[in-house]
């Protein structure tokens, strides 16, 4: 029961780590599914949105893949309301996260890039 679990927590943690190491693909997919659920996506809603986006990132239009690569499909959500938005590649999702979903910040970044854009 609970007492056994508490007394043998280290053993259970080691078993879990060993399983994850020996079952990387299953472990990764479980982690991805858990994150999507936490962010308000069901498997059905995720697949529907992915189909609506024709399998492409909503921002950069790269073909989305499964797994944990840079082009893997990431469930984007609003951090304030925790509601699902769309599906992005990992890079675009990280980009929005680093920008803290701040539109004014992104506008300033665009102005900055335009200021230093080279003309050939």
C-alpha positions in Angstrom: 0.0 0.0 0.0 1.0 3.6 0.6 3.5 2.8 3.3 5.3 0.3 1.1 5.4 3.0 -1.7 6.8 5.6 0.6 9.4 3.2 2.0 10.5 2.0 -1.4 10.2 5.3 -3.3 13.8 5.2 -4.5 13.3 1.7 -5.9 10.2 2.8 -7.7 11.9 5.9 -9.1 14.8 3.8 -10.4 12.4 1.3 -12.0 10.5 4.2 -13.7 13.8 5.8 -15.0 14.9 2.4 -16.3 11.6 1.8 -18.1 11.7 5.3 -19.6 15.3 4.7 -20.8 14.4 1.3 -22.4 11.1 2.6 -23.8 12.1 6.1 -25.1 9.4 6.3 -27.8 6.5 5.3 -25.6 7.8 7.5 -22.8 8.1 10.5 -25.2 4.6 10.0 -26.6 3.2 9.7 -23.1 4.9 12.9 -22.0 3.7 14.7 -25.1 0.1 13.5 -24.6 0.1 14.5 -21.0 1.3 18.0 -21.9 -1.3 18.4 -24.5 -4.0 17.4 -22.1 -2.7 19.9 -19.5 -2.9 22.6 -22.2 -6.6 21.9 -22.9 -6.2 19.6 -26.0 -7.9 16.3 -26.4 -6.4 13.8 -28.9 -9.5 14.5 -31.1 -9.2 18.3 -30.9 -5.4 18.1 -31.6 -5.9 15.9 -34.6 -8.8 18.1 -35.9 -6.7 21.3 -35.7 -3.7 19.5 -37.2 -6.0 18.5 -40.1 -7.4 22.0 -40.5 -3.8 23.3 -40.7 -3.0 20.6 -43.3 -0.3 19.2 -41.2 1.7 22.5 -41.2 2.9 24.9 -38.5 0.4 27.7 -38.1 3.3 30.3 -38.2 6.2 29.1 -40.4 4.3 26.4 -42.4 6.9 23.7 -42.0 5.5 20.1 -42.3 4.9 19.0 -38.7 6.3 15.7 -37.4 5.7 13.5 -34.4 8.2 13.1 -31.6 10.5 15.7 -30.0 12.4 17.2 -33.0 12.4 20.9 -33.8 9.7 20.3 -36.4 7.5 18.2 -34.0 3.9 19.3 -33.6 3.5 21.4 -30.4 0.1 22.2 -28.9 0.1 26.0 -28.5 -2.1 27.5 -25.8 -2.8 30.9 -24.2 -0.8 31.1 -21.0 -3.3 33.4 -19.3 -6.5 31.4 -20.0 -4.9 28.0 -20.7 -7.1 27.6 -23.8 -5.8 25.9 -26.9 -4.9 28.0 -29.9 -3.2 26.1 -32.7 -0.4 23.7 -33.5 3.1 25.0 -34.1 6.5 23.5 -34.7 8.6 23.3 -31.6 10.7 26.2 -32.7 7.8 28.6 -33.3 6.2 27.5 -30.0 9.4 28.3 -28.1 9.7 31.6 -30.0 6.2 32.7 -28.8 7.1 31.5 -25.3 10.3 33.4 -25.2 8.4 36.5 -26.4 5.9 35.9 -23.6 3.0 36.1 -26.1 3.6 39.9 -26.0 2.4 41.5 -29.3 4.1 44.9 -28.5 7.4 43.1 -27.9 7.1 41.3 -31.2 6.3 44.6 -33.0 9.4 46.2 -31.5 11.5 43.1 -32.6 10.1 43.6 -36.2 11.0 47.3 -36.1 14.5 46.4 -34.9 15.0 43.8 -37.7 13.7 46.2 -40.4 16.1 48.9 -39.1 19.1 46.7 -39.7 17.9 44.9 -42.8 20.5 45.1 -45.5 19.6 46.1 -49.0 21.6 44.3 -51.7 
